[in-house]
Amino acid sequence: MTIRINAAQEALYLNTGVETPITFGTLNLQSQWSKKTETFDLTRTFQNSRYTVYSVDFGADFKDTHKNGIYWAKITAPGFNDGSWFLLKIITEPGGEDGMTRYVADTPTEERQADVYYRPNY
């Protein structure tokens, strides 16, 4: 499942197949890289026999941080411990800073042509 985060509130669509008792709860995201867990509040906005829609509050700053990646996710609520972990791909806009310093060469280096002095004929 993929979620693109462009705002503080985003919709999360889950194919549940059964009606879930969770109206309010938390979305737990665990990074596959750092194993740190972040929690976000969620509210069920729609449910039918095929899927459930949750509104997740990611906060105002989450979309501007470099959080692109695949996370383990789990929905929990008070009195409901049956949630299972699932994979969630997160895409943020504009993606945030990645901490890399870009190398930009000067113009003579970028357009340097190689000179061939000897080329044997085989």
Chimera marker file (.cmm) of the C-alpha trace (Angstrom):
<marker_set name="trace">
<marker id="1" x="0.000" y="0.000" z="0.000" r="1" g="1" b="0" radius="0.5"/>
<marker id="2" x="1.238" y="3.500" z="-0.834" r="1" g="1" b="0" radius="0.5"/>
<marker id="3" x="0.280" y="6.793" z="0.764" r="1" g="1" b="0" radius="0.5"/>
<marker id="4" x="1.334" y="10.190" z="-0.605" r="1" g="1" b="0" radius="0.5"/>
<marker id="5" x="1.523" y="12.798" z="2.144" r="1" g="1" b="0" radius="0.5"/>
<marker id="6" x="0.877" y="16.337" z="0.916" r="1" g="1" b="0" radius="0.5"/>
<marker id="7" x="-1.025" y="17.764" z="3.878" r="1" g="1" b="0" radius="0.5"/>
<marker id="8" x="-1.443" y="17.378" z="7.619" r="1" g="1" b="0" radius="0.5"/>
<marker id="9" x="-4.544" y="15.165" z="7.177" r="1" g="1" b="0" radius="0.5"/>
<marker id="10" x="-4.422" y="12.275" z="4.710" r="1" g="1" b="0" radius="0.5"/>
<marker id="11" x="-6.807" y="9.428" z="3.941" r="1" g="1" b="0" radius="0.5"/>
<marker id="12" x="-5.622" y="5.851" z="4.451" r="1" g="1" b="0" radius="0.5"/>
<marker id="13" x="-7.616" y="3.180" z="2.590" r="1" g="1" b="0" radius="0.5"/>
<marker id="14" x="-7.401" y="-0.369" z="3.974" r="1" g="1" b="0" radius="0.5"/>
<marker id="15" x="-8.940" y="-3.473" z="2.415" r="1" g="1" b="0" radius="0.5"/>
<marker id="16" x="-10.318" y="-5.061" z="5.549" r="1" g="1" b="0" radius="0.5"/>
<marker id="17" x="-13.079" y="-7.355" z="4.304" r="1" g="1" b="0" radius="0.5"/>
<marker id="18" x="-14.717" y="-7.201" z="7.729" r="1" g="1" b="0" radius="0.5"/>
<marker id="19" x="-16.010" y="-4.333" z="9.789" r="1" g="1" b="0" radius="0.5"/>
<marker id="20" x="-13.488" y="-3.211" z="12.365" r="1" g="1" b="0" radius="0.5"/>
<marker id="21" x="-14.500" y="-1.861" z="15.784" r="1" g="1" b="0" radius="0.5"/>
<marker id="22" x="-11.866" y="0.899" z="15.670" r="1" g="1" b="0" radius="0.5"/>
<marker id="23" x="-13.371" y="4.399" z="15.446" r="1" g="1" b="0" radius="0.5"/>
<marker id="24" x="-10.465" y="6.300" z="17.003" r="1" g="1" b="0" radius="0.5"/>
<marker id="25" x="-6.970" y="4.949" z="17.386" r="1" g="1" b="0" radius="0.5"/>
<marker id="26" x="-3.339" y="5.322" z="16.423" r="1" g="1" b="0" radius="0.5"/>
<marker id="27" x="-1.295" y="4.450" z="13.378" r="1" g="1" b="0" radius="0.5"/>
<marker id="28" x="2.090" y="3.080" z="14.425" r="1" g="1" b="0" radius="0.5"/>
<marker id="29" x="4.846" y="3.390" z="11.823" r="1" g="1" b="0" radius="0.5"/>
<marker id="30" x="8.108" y="1.537" z="12.334" r="1" g="1" b="0" radius="0.5"/>
<marker id="31" x="10.980" y="2.320" z="10.012" r="1" g="1" b="0" radius="0.5"/>
<marker id="32" x="12.581" y="-0.739" z="8.441" r="1" g="1" b="0" radius="0.5"/>
<marker id="33" x="15.903" y="1.073" z="8.536" r="1" g="1" b="0" radius="0.5"/>
<marker id="34" x="16.140" y="2.643" z="12.002" r="1" g="1" b="0" radius="0.5"/>
<marker id="35" x="13.491" y="0.518" z="13.810" r="1" g="1" b="0" radius="0.5"/>
<marker id="36" x="12.114" y="3.695" z="15.430" r="1" g="1" b="0" radius="0.5"/>
<marker id="37" x="8.353" y="3.844" z="15.893" r="1" g="1" b="0" radius="0.5"/>
<marker id="38" x="6.258" y="6.963" z="15.354" r="1" g="1" b="0" radius="0.5"/>
<marker id="39" x="2.564" y="7.186" z="16.243" r="1" g="1" b="0" radius="0.5"/>
<marker id="40" x="-0.173" y="9.261" z="14.613" r="1" g="1" b="0" radius="0.5"/>
<marker id="41" x="-3.818" y="9.747" z="15.558" r="1" g="1" b="0" radius="0.5"/>
<marker id="42" x="-6.437" y="8.377" z="13.193" r="1" g="1" b="0" radius="0.5"/>
<marker id="43" x="-10.215" y="8.501" z="12.875" r="1" g="1" b="0" radius="0.5"/>
<marker id="44" x="-12.431" y="6.161" z="10.879" r="1" g="1" b="0" radius="0.5"/>
<marker id="45" x="-14.307" y="8.205" z="8.278" r="1" g="1" b="0" radius="0.5"/>
<marker id="46" x="-15.949" y="5.484" z="6.168" r="1" g="1" b="0" radius="0.5"/>
<marker id="47" x="-16.464" y="1.730" z="6.314" r="1" g="1" b="0" radius="0.5"/>
<marker id="48" x="-18.239" y="-0.914" z="4.269" r="1" g="1" b="0" radius="0.5"/>
<marker id="49" x="-17.858" y="-4.654" z="3.714" r="1" g="1" b="0" radius="0.5"/>
<marker id="50" x="-14.863" y="-4.194" z="1.384" r="1" g="1" b="0" radius="0.5"/>
<marker id="51" x="-12.664" y="-1.454" z="2.819" r="1" g="1" b="0" radius="0.5"/>
<marker id="52" x="-12.225" y="1.103" z="5.580" r="1" g="1" b="0" radius="0.5"/>
<marker id="53" x="-11.093" y="4.721" z="5.237" r="1" g="1" b="0" radius="0.5"/>
<marker id="54" x="-9.166" y="6.370" z="8.048" r="1" g="1" b="0" radius="0.5"/>
<marker id="55" x="-8.189" y="10.025" z="8.334" r="1" g="1" b="0" radius="0.5"/>
<marker id="56" x="-4.641" y="10.173" z="9.693" r="1" g="1" b="0" radius="0.5"/>
<marker id="57" x="-3.256" y="13.305" z="11.356" r="1" g="1" b="0" radius="0.5"/>
<marker id="58" x="0.429" y="13.461" z="10.352" r="1" g="1" b="0" radius="0.5"/>
<marker id="59" x="0.977" y="16.990" z="11.654" r="1" g="1" b="0" radius="0.5"/>
<marker id="60" x="2.082" y="20.085" z="9.773" r="1" g="1" b="0" radius="0.5"/>
<marker id="61" x="5.804" y="19.252" z="9.523" r="1" g="1" b="0" radius="0.5"/>
<marker id="62" x="5.734" y="15.581" z="8.495" r="1" g="1" b="0" radius="0.5"/>
<marker id="63" x="5.225" y="16.264" z="4.768" r="1" g="1" b="0" radius="0.5"/>
<marker id="64" x="8.345" y="18.465" z="4.650" r="1" g="1" b="0" radius="0.5"/>
<marker id="65" x="10.702" y="15.912" z="6.192" r="1" g="1" b="0" radius="0.5"/>
<marker id="66" x="12.616" y="13.227" z="4.346" r="1" g="1" b="0" radius="0.5"/>
<marker id="67" x="10.471" y="10.239" z="5.322" r="1" g="1" b="0" radius="0.5"/>
<marker id="68" x="10.223" y="8.515" z="1.941" r="1" g="1" b="0" radius="0.5"/>
<marker id="69" x="10.480" y="4.772" z="2.341" r="1" g="1" b="0" radius="0.5"/>
<marker id="70" x="8.756" y="1.564" z="3.295" r="1" g="1" b="0" radius="0.5"/>
<marker id="71" x="7.506" y="1.224" z="6.858" r="1" g="1" b="0" radius="0.5"/>
<marker id="72" x="5.874" y="-1.427" z="8.976" r="1" g="1" b="0" radius="0.5"/>
<marker id="73" x="2.467" y="-0.085" z="10.022" r="1" g="1" b="0" radius="0.5"/>
<marker id="74" x="-0.080" y="-1.200" z="12.590" r="1" g="1" b="0" radius="0.5"/>
<marker id="75" x="-3.399" y="0.259" z="13.702" r="1" g="1" b="0" radius="0.5"/>
<marker id="76" x="-4.102" y="0.078" z="17.414" r="1" g="1" b="0" radius="0.5"/>
<marker id="77" x="-6.885" y="1.298" z="19.673" r="1" g="1" b="0" radius="0.5"/>
<marker id="78" x="-7.730" y="1.012" z="23.373" r="1" g="1" b="0" radius="0.5"/>
<marker id="79" x="-9.172" y="-2.450" z="23.988" r="1" g="1" b="0" radius="0.5"/>
<marker id="80" x="-8.260" y="-3.696" z="20.497" r="1" g="1" b="0" radius="0.5"/>
<marker id="81" x="-5.020" y="-5.691" z="20.279" r="1" g="1" b="0" radius="0.5"/>
<marker id="82" x="-5.713" y="-7.833" z="17.209" r="1" g="1" b="0" radius="0.5"/>
<marker id="83" x="-4.133" y="-5.505" z="14.649" r="1" g="1" b="0" radius="0.5"/>
<marker id="84" x="-1.450" y="-7.021" z="12.448" r="1" g="1" b="0" radius="0.5"/>
<marker id="85" x="1.586" y="-5.338" z="10.902" r="1" g="1" b="0" radius="0.5"/>
<marker id="86" x="1.446" y="-4.452" z="7.204" r="1" g="1" b="0" radius="0.5"/>
<marker id="87" x="3.833" y="-2.705" z="4.816" r="1" g="1" b="0" radius="0.5"/>
<marker id="88" x="3.188" y="0.941" z="3.965" r="1" g="1" b="0" radius="0.5"/>
<marker id="89" x="5.147" y="2.961" z="1.415" r="1" g="1" b="0" radius="0.5"/>
<marker id="90" x="5.317" y="6.660" z="2.275" r="1" g="1" b="0" radius="0.5"/>
<marker id="91" x="5.954" y="9.373" z="-0.302" r="1" g="1" b="0" radius="0.5"/>
<marker id="92" x="6.308" y="12.953" z="0.936" r="1" g="1" b="0" radius="0.5"/>
<marker id="93" x="6.281" y="16.147" z="-1.077" r="1" g="1" b="0" radius="0.5"/>
<marker id="94" x="8.760" y="17.640" z="-1.788" r="1" g="1" b="0" radius="0.5"/>
<marker id="95" x="10.669" y="14.865" z="-0.040" r="1" g="1" b="0" radius="0.5"/>
<marker id="96" x="12.601" y="17.035" z="2.364" r="1" g="1" b="0" radius="0.5"/>
<marker id="97" x="16.342" y="17.363" z="2.678" r="1" g="1" b="0" radius="0.5"/>
<marker id="98" x="18.403" y="14.226" z="2.231" r="1" g="1" b="0" radius="0.5"/>
<marker id="99" x="21.605" y="15.608" z="3.767" r="1" g="1" b="0" radius="0.5"/>
<marker id="100" x="23.645" y="15.112" z="0.598" r="1" g="1" b="0" radius="0.5"/>
<marker id="101" x="25.987" y="17.780" z="-0.764" r="1" g="1" b="0" radius="0.5"/>
<marker id="102" x="25.723" y="17.916" z="-4.530" r="1" g="1" b="0" radius="0.5"/>
<marker id="103" x="28.904" y="18.011" z="-6.599" r="1" g="1" b="0" radius="0.5"/>
<marker id="104" x="28.777" y="20.513" z="-9.441" r="1" g="1" b="0" radius="0.5"/>
<marker id="105" x="31.906" y="20.630" z="-11.578" r="1" g="1" b="0" radius="0.5"/>
<marker id="106" x="33.056" y="23.779" z="-13.309" r="1" g="1" b="0" radius="0.5"/>
<marker id="107" x="32.316" y="24.174" z="-17.022" r="1" g="1" b="0" radius="0.5"/>
<marker id="108" x="35.749" y="23.196" z="-18.451" r="1" g="1" b="0" radius="0.5"/>
<marker id="109" x="35.646" y="19.913" z="-16.527" r="1" g="1" b="0" radius="0.5"/>
<marker id="110" x="32.095" y="19.095" z="-17.547" r="1" g="1" b="0" radius="0.5"/>
<marker id="111" x="32.747" y="19.499" z="-21.270" r="1" g="1" b="0" radius="0.5"/>
<marker id="112" x="36.233" y="18.035" z="-21.428" r="1" g="1" b="0" radius="0.5"/>
<marker id="113" x="36.864" y="16.000" z="-24.563" r="1" g="1" b="0" radius="0.5"/>
<marker id="114" x="39.353" y="13.169" z="-24.657" r="1" g="1" b="0" radius="0.5"/>
<marker id="115" x="42.174" y="13.426" z="-27.189" r="1" g="1" b="0" radius="0.5"/>
<marker id="116" x="43.144" y="10.245" z="-29.022" r="1" g="1" b="0" radius="0.5"/>
<marker id="117" x="46.852" y="10.226" z="-29.923" r="1" g="1" b="0" radius="0.5"/>
<marker id="118" x="47.228" y="6.648" z="-31.118" r="1" g="1" b="0" radius="0.5"/>
<marker id="119" x="44.582" y="4.234" z="-32.265" r="1" g="1" b="0" radius="0.5"/>
<marker id="120" x="45.742" y="0.890" z="-33.587" r="1" g="1" b="0" radius="0.5"/>
<marker id="121" x="43.999" y="-0.733" z="-36.538" r="1" g="1" b="0" radius="0.5"/>
<marker id="122" x="43.351" y="-4.379" z="-35.939" r="1" g="1" b="0" radius="0.5"/>
<link id1="1" id2="2" r="1" g="1" b="0" radius="0.2"/>
<link id1="2" id2="3" r="1" g="1" b="0" radius="0.2"/>
<link id1="3" id2="4" r="1" g="1" b="0" radius="0.2"/>
<link id1="4" id2="5" r="1" g="1" b="0" radius="0.2"/>
<link id1="5" id2="6" r="1" g="1" b="0" radius="0.2"/>
<link id1="6" id2="7" r="1" g="1" b="0" radius="0.2"/>
<link id1="7" id2="8" r="1" g="1" b="0" radius="0.2"/>
<link id1="8" id2="9" r="1" g="1" b="0" radius="0.2"/>
<link id1="9" id2="10" r="1" g="1" b="0" radius="0.2"/>
<link id1="10" id2="11" r="1" g="1" b="0" radius="0.2"/>
<link id1="11" id2="12" r="1" g="1" b="0" radius="0.2"/>
<link id1="12" id2="13" r="1" g="1" b="0" radius="0.2"/>
<link id1="13" id2="14" r="1" g="1" b="0" radius="0.2"/>
<link id1="14" id2="15" r="1" g="1" b="0" radius="0.2"/>
<link id1="15" id2="16" r="1" g="1" b="0" radius="0.2"/>
<link id1="16" id2="17" r="1" g="1" b="0" radius="0.2"/>
<link id1="17" id2="18" r="1" g="1" b="0" radius="0.2"/>
<link id1="18" id2="19" r="1" g="1" b="0" radius="0.2"/>
<link id1="19" id2="20" r="1" g="1" b="0" radius="0.2"/>
<link id1="20" id2="21" r="1" g="1" b="0" radius="0.2"/>
<link id1="21" id2="22" r="1" g="1" b="0" radius="0.2"/>
<link id1="22" id2="23" r="1" g="1" b="0" radius="0.2"/>
<link id1="23" id2="24" r="1" g="1" b="0" radius="0.2"/>
<link id1="24" id2="25" r="1" g="1" b="0" radius="0.2"/>
<link id1="25" id2="26" r="1" g="1" b="0" radius="0.2"/>
<link id1="26" id2="27" r="1" g="1" b="0" radius="0.2"/>
<link id1="27" id2="28" r="1" g="1" b="0" radius="0.2"/>
<link id1="28" id2="29" r="1" g="1" b="0" radius="0.2"/>
<link id1="29" id2="30" r="1" g="1" b="0" radius="0.2"/>
<link id1="30" id2="31" r="1" g="1" b="0" radius="0.2"/>
<link id1="31" id2="32" r="1" g="1" b="0" radius="0.2"/>
<link id1="32" id2="33" r="1" g="1" b="0" radius="0.2"/>
<link id1="33" id2="34" r="1" g="1" b="0" radius="0.2"/>
<link id1="34" id2="35" r="1" g="1" b="0" radius="0.2"/>
<link id1="35" id2="36" r="1" g="1" b="0" radius="0.2"/>
<link id1="36" id2="37" r="1" g="1" b="0" radius="0.2"/>
<link id1="37" id2="38" r="1" g="1" b="0" radius="0.2"/>
<link id1="38" id2="39" r="1" g="1" b="0" radius="0.2"/>
<link id1="39" id2="40" r="1" g="1" b="0" radius="0.2"/>
<link id1="40" id2="41" r="1" g="1" b="0" radius="0.2"/>
<link id1="41" id2="42" r="1" g="1" b="0" radius="0.2"/>
<link id1="42" id2="43" r="1" g="1" b="0" radius="0.2"/>
<link id1="43" id2="44" r="1" g="1" b="0" radius="0.2"/>
<link id1="44" id2="45" r="1" g="1" b="0" radius="0.2"/>
<link id1="45" id2="46" r="1" g="1" b="0" radius="0.2"/>
<link id1="46" id2="47" r="1" g="1" b="0" radius="0.2"/>
<link id1="47" id2="48" r="1" g="1" b="0" radius="0.2"/>
<link id1="48" id2="49" r="1" g="1" b="0" radius="0.2"/>
<link id1="49" id2="50" r="1" g="1" b="0" radius="0.2"/>
<link id1="50" id2="51" r="1" g="1" b="0" radius="0.2"/>
<link id1="51" id2="52" r="1" g="1" b="0" radius="0.2"/>
<link id1="52" id2="53" r="1" g="1" b="0" radius="0.2"/>
<link id1="53" id2="54" r="1" g="1" b="0" radius="0.2"/>
<link id1="54" id2="55" r="1" g="1" b="0" radius="0.2"/>
<link id1="55" id2="56" r="1" g="1" b="0" radius="0.2"/>
<link id1="56" id2="57" r="1" g="1" b="0" radius="0.2"/>
<link id1="57" id2="58" r="1" g="1" b="0" radius="0.2"/>
<link id1="58" id2="59" r="1" g="1" b="0" radius="0.2"/>
<link id1="59" id2="60" r="1" g="1" b="0" radius="0.2"/>
<link id1="60" id2="61" r="1" g="1" b="0" radius="0.2"/>
<link id1="61" id2="62" r="1" g="1" b="0" radius="0.2"/>
<link id1="62" id2="63" r="1" g="1" b="0" radius="0.2"/>
<link id1="63" id2="64" r="1" g="1" b="0" radius="0.2"/>
<link id1="64" id2="65" r="1" g="1" b="0" radius="0.2"/>
<link id1="65" id2="66" r="1" g="1" b="0" radius="0.2"/>
<link id1="66" id2="67" r="1" g="1" b="0" radius="0.2"/>
<link id1="67" id2="68" r="1" g="1" b="0" radius="0.2"/>
<link id1="68" id2="69" r="1" g="1" b="0" radius="0.2"/>
<link id1="69" id2="70" r="1" g="1" b="0" radius="0.2"/>
<link id1="70" id2="71" r="1" g="1" b="0" radius="0.2"/>
<link id1="71" id2="72" r="1" g="1" b="0" radius="0.2"/>
<link id1="72" id2="73" r="1" g="1" b="0" radius="0.2"/>
<link id1="73" id2="74" r="1" g="1" b="0" radius="0.2"/>
<link id1="74" id2="75" r="1" g="1" b="0" radius="0.2"/>
<link id1="75" id2="76" r="1" g="1" b="0" radius="0.2"/>
<link id1="76" id2="77" r="1" g="1" b="0" radius="0.2"/>
<link id1="77" id2="78" r="1" g="1" b="0" radius="0.2"/>
<link id1="78" id2="79" r="1" g="1" b="0" radius="0.2"/>
<link id1="79" id2="80" r="1" g="1" b="0" radius="0.2"/>
<link id1="80" id2="81" r="1" g="1" b="0" radius="0.2"/>
<link id1="81" id2="82" r="1" g="1" b="0" radius="0.2"/>
<link id1="82" id2="83" r="1" g="1" b="0" radius="0.2"/>
<link id1="83" id2="84" r="1" g="1" b="0" radius="0.2"/>
<link id1="84" id2="85" r="1" g="1" b="0" radius="0.2"/>
<link id1="85" id2="86" r="1" g="1" b="0" radius="0.2"/>
<link id1="86" id2="87" r="1" g="1" b="0" radius="0.2"/>
<link id1="87" id2="88" r="1" g="1" b="0" radius="0.2"/>
<link id1="88" id2="89" r="1" g="1" b="0" radius="0.2"/>
<link id1="89" id2="90" r="1" g="1" b="0" radius="0.2"/>
<link id1="90" id2="91" r="1" g="1" b="0" radius="0.2"/>
<link id1="91" id2="92" r="1" g="1" b="0" radius="0.2"/>
<link id1="92" id2="93" r="1" g="1" b="0" radius="0.2"/>
<link id1="93" id2="94" r="1" g="1" b="0" radius="0.2"/>
<link id1="94" id2="95" r="1" g="1" b="0" radius="0.2"/>
<link id1="95" id2="96" r="1" g="1" b="0" radius="0.2"/>
<link id1="96" id2="97" r="1" g="1" b="0" radius="0.2"/>
<link id1="97" id2="98" r="1" g="1" b="0" radius="0.2"/>
<link id1="98" id2="99" r="1" g="1" b="0" radius="0.2"/>
<link id1="99" id2="100" r="1" g="1" b="0" radius="0.2"/>
<link id1="100" id2="101" r="1" g="1" b="0" radius="0.2"/>
<link id1="101" id2="102" r="1" g="1" b="0" radius="0.2"/>
<link id1="102" id2="103" r="1" g="1" b="0" radius="0.2"/>
<link id1="103" id2="104" r="1" g="1" b="0" radius="0.2"/>
<link id1="104" id2="105" r="1" g="1" b="0" radius="0.2"/>
<link id1="105" id2="106" r="1" g="1" b="0" radius="0.2"/>
<link id1="106" id2="107" r="1" g="1" b="0" radius="0.2"/>
<link id1="107" id2="108" r="1" g="1" b="0" radius="0.2"/>
<link id1="108" id2="109" r="1" g="1" b="0" radius="0.2"/>
<link id1="109" id2="110" r="1" g="1" b="0" radius="0.2"/>
<link id1="110" id2="111" r="1" g="1" b="0" radius="0.2"/>
<link id1="111" id2="112" r="1" g="1" b="0" radius="0.2"/>
<link id1="112" id2="113" r="1" g="1" b="0" radius="0.2"/>
<link id1="113" id2="114" r="1" g="1" b="0" radius="0.2"/>
<link id1="114" id2="115" r="1" g="1" b="0" radius="0.2"/>
<link id1="115" id2="116" r="1" g="1" b="0" radius="0.2"/>
<link id1="116" id2="117" r="1" g="1" b="0" radius="0.2"/>
<link id1="117" id2="118" r="1" g="1" b="0" radius="0.2"/>
<link id1="118" id2="119" r="1" g="1" b="0" radius="0.2"/>
<link id1="119" id2="120" r="1" g="1" b="0" radius="0.2"/>
<link id1="120" id2="121" r="1" g="1" b="0" radius="0.2"/>
<link id1="121" id2="122" r="1" g="1" b="0" radius="0.2"/>
</marker_set>
